């Protein structure tokens, strides 16, 4: 329904879910596509019946969570349920993340919000050591360590103990961190930067930091089979990073139609 796409996810049945600027797409296979928008799903409707879907995640029950305009919609395969400031603490959601335990997290400009099926928990600067209420991304590792990306640095939470990585105490090049993910080796990867300087930041198990100048990174995906990190960038295409450096795939050397890439997902076939 639109050439401008924002996010992609794959459920446990191999169905692809795809956010666009005019509706949510469900792709079963090449011949079976379904489009959900404000015309056939009122819960998704935005202004002027335009369905601007800008973020999504699929949880362990194959429930699809979608950010549509200024609200969130959950689809359980049968029902569409809308969450907004009237029936939840959600307001201005930046990203949606589902951890390995199936808990859904919402990164908002008013803190980090956890949803466990029936209950909501809100983490803010008022009730935790969170460095900023402007939360850009979150990642929870296999050891249950939580990493929270904000505009004022990265919070690390281990067994309820909070610590902070920022420019002042850990030499992270910029406190504005827009994306964060981890790999199976225990490394955490973050996208930091503002203005005309951007960086890929690596934090290893010992909290040692490595810094690599990079393009503007919107999303990070770990390819654990091949020990690579894939970067969705603004203007430099699809970029991979390994021990040898960066490899760029763009419209000049690949079939990628545009040098701005919003999101990456790796399927079960790699």
N, C-alpha and C positions, 0 to 999 in steps of 0.2 A: 503493500500500500504506500510505501515511501522509500526513497533511496537513502534517506538519512536514518541510520540505525544506531542504537545506543548500547545495547547489551545483548548477550546471548548466553543461554544456559541449556544443559541437557539433563533430562530426568533419568531415573533408573531404568526406564523402558526404552531409552535411546531416542526419545522424542525431543526435537529441538524447539526451544522457545526463544523468541526473537523480538526485541523491543524496537519499534520504529516510531517516527514522528507522526504516524497516522494509524496507530493500532498495534496490537500484540499479535504475533504470528505463531502458529503451532504447525510444525513440519514433521509429519509422520514418516514420509518418504518423498521421493521426487514428485510423485503424482498426487499426494494428499496434503494439501495446505488448508489451514483454517485461519481466518482473520477475525479477531475480536476487537471491536471498537465501540464507541459510544452509541452507535446506532443499534447494535444487537446485544450489547451488554451495558445497561444504564449505569452500573457502578463504575465503569471506566470513563464515563463521559466527562469531558472538560468544557471549556468555554466554546461556544458556537458548535457543539457536537464534534469538535476535533479531539482525537484521542492521542495526546502527546505522551507516550510512554518512555520514560527516561532512565529507568533502572529496574532491576529484577533479580530474583534468586529463586531457586527451587529447593525446598526442604526435604528431609528424609522420608516424608510421607508423600512425596511428589506434589505437595501443595505449591502452587506458583504464587509468589509475592511480586506485585508489580507497583512501581511508582508511576502514577498517572496524574499529571499536573501537580496539584498541591495535596494529594491524598494517596493512600496505599490501598490496594485491592488484593485480597487473597482468593485464589480459585482452588477448590479442593477436588476438582473433576466434575462437580455437580453444581455447587453454589458459588456465587461471587459475593464476597463480603467486603464492604468498604470500611476503612479505618481512617479517621481524621481526628481533629482536635475535639470533636464532640463526643467520641466514644473511646478515645485512647489518648496517651500522652504524645502522640506523634504530631510533629509540626515541622515542616520544611526538612524533609528527609534528604540526605545527600547520597548515601549508599545503603544497600541491604546485604547482609552477610549471614550465612547459615553455618554454624560450626559443626564439628564431627559428631556432636551429641544431638544434633537436630534442633538446637536452640537458635531462634532467629534474632538477629541484632540489627538495630537501625542507627545509622550514623546521622546525627542531626546537628543543627546549629544551636540546639538547646541541650546538648549532652548526648550520651550514649544510652540507648534504650534496649532492654532485653525483653523478649516475649517468649514465655514457656508454655504456650497453649491456652492458658486461662489467665495468667498473671503477668503484669508488667512491672519491670524494675527500671528506674531511671538513675543513671550515674551522672552527676554534675560536679562543678567546682564547689558547690555548696555542701555536698554530703560525702565527697571523696577527695583524694589528692589529684584528681584530674586537672591537668594544667590549663585546659581551655574547654569551654562548652562547645566550641566549633570543632566537631569531630568529623574528620574526612573519611576515615576508613578504620577497620578493625580486623585483627587476625588472631586466632587462638590455635596454638600449636598442639602437637600430639601429647606434650607434657602438661597441657592445660594452662601454659603461660599465655597471658593476654597482652597483645601489643595494640596500642591505640594511637592512630595518627591524627594529629591536630594541627592547627595553624601556629601553635607555639611549641612544637616538639613532639616527641614520642613518649608516651607512658608505657611502662612495662609493669605488669601485675603478676606476682608469683605468691601463691598462698596468702592472698590478701595484703601483701606488702607492695607498695607502690614505689617506683623509681622513675627517673626522668632522663631522657636523652635529648639534649638540645645543643645549640651552638655554643652556649656559655660553659657547659660542664663536660661535654663529650666531643666537641669540635665537629658536630654535624654541620655541614656548610650552610644550611638554611633551616629555620625552624618551621617553615610552612611545608608540611608533609601531606601529599595528596593521595597516596596509595601505599599500602603495606601488605606483604604476603610472605609466607615462609616456605621453605623446601623441606624434604624429608631428611636432609643432613643436619637440620637444626639451625640453618642460617635464616635470618630475616632480611628481606629486601624492601627498601622503601624508596619512594619517589619524592624528592625534595627540591625546592627552588621557587624563585619568583623573578619577575622582570625578565632579564635576558640570560640568566644563569640557572641551569637545572642539573640535577645529579641523581644517579642511582647510588644508593647507600646500602652497604652490606654490613650486618651485625652478626658475628658468628656466636657460637655457643659460649665463648668466653667473654662476650661483650666487646670484643675488638671490632673496630670500625674501619671499613675500607670505603673509599669515595671514588666514583667514576663520573666524570662529566658526561652528560647525556642530553638528548632532546627532551622536550616536554613529555612527561609520561602520564598517561591517564589511568592505565590499569596494568597490573603485573600478574603473570601466570607462571607457575613453576612447572617445568617439564622434568619430572623426576626420573623418567626412564633414560633420558639423554643428558641429564645434568646441565640443563640450560634454563635460563630465565627468558621468557618472552615478554616484550614490552609493547603495549599499544600507545602509539605516540601521536602528537599533534604536529603533523607536517613532515615527519621523517619515515612514515610508513610503519610496517611491522618489523620489529627489531628483535634479534635474539642476542643473548649475552652468555658467554662461557669463559673459561680460563684464558682463551685466546683473544677475547675482546668482543666487539660488537659486529654483527652482520645485519645489513639493511636490505629489506625487501620492499620495493615501492613500485609505482606505476611505470618506471623506466626499465626495471629489470625483472618484473614478475607480472602476473595477471591481476594483482591488486589494483582496483580501479581508481583509488584515491590515496594520497599520502597521509591523510588523517584517519587513524584507526582508533575506534572507540573501545573495543573489548576483544578478548581472546578466550576461547575455551578449547581444551584438549579432550578428545573423546577416548573411549576405551581402547581404540585401535592405535592411539598415539597420533 
